[in-house]
Amino acid sequence: ADGVEPRDVWWALCADFDVPRDQW
């Protein structure tokens, strides 16, 4: 996703997979 912050991408991925932020 060009123009998108990598952390925003991971936010979306973790939200999709329901991964707690403390497990990143």
matplotlib code that plots the C-alpha trace (Angstrom):
import matplotlib.pyplot as plt

x = [0.0, 2.0, 1.6, 0.5, 2.5, 3.8, 2.5, -1.0, -0.8, 0.2, -2.6, -5.1, -3.5, -3.5, -7.1, -8.1, -6.5, -7.4, -3.8, -3.3, -0.9, 1.3, 2.0, 3.3]
y = [0.0, 2.9, 6.1, 4.3, 4.2, 0.7, 1.0, 1.8, -1.4, -3.4, -1.7, -2.9, -6.4, -6.8, -5.6, -8.1, -11.0, -9.7, -9.6, -7.7, -4.8, -6.2, -9.3, -7.3]
z = [0.0, -1.3, 0.7, 3.8, 7.0, 7.8, 11.3, 10.0, 7.9, 11.0, 13.0, 10.4, 10.2, 14.0, 14.2, 11.5, 13.3, 16.8, 18.1, 21.3, 20.9, 23.6, 21.5, 18.5]

ax = plt.figure().add_subplot(projection="3d")
ax.plot(x, y, z, "-o")
ax.set_aspect("equal")
plt.show()
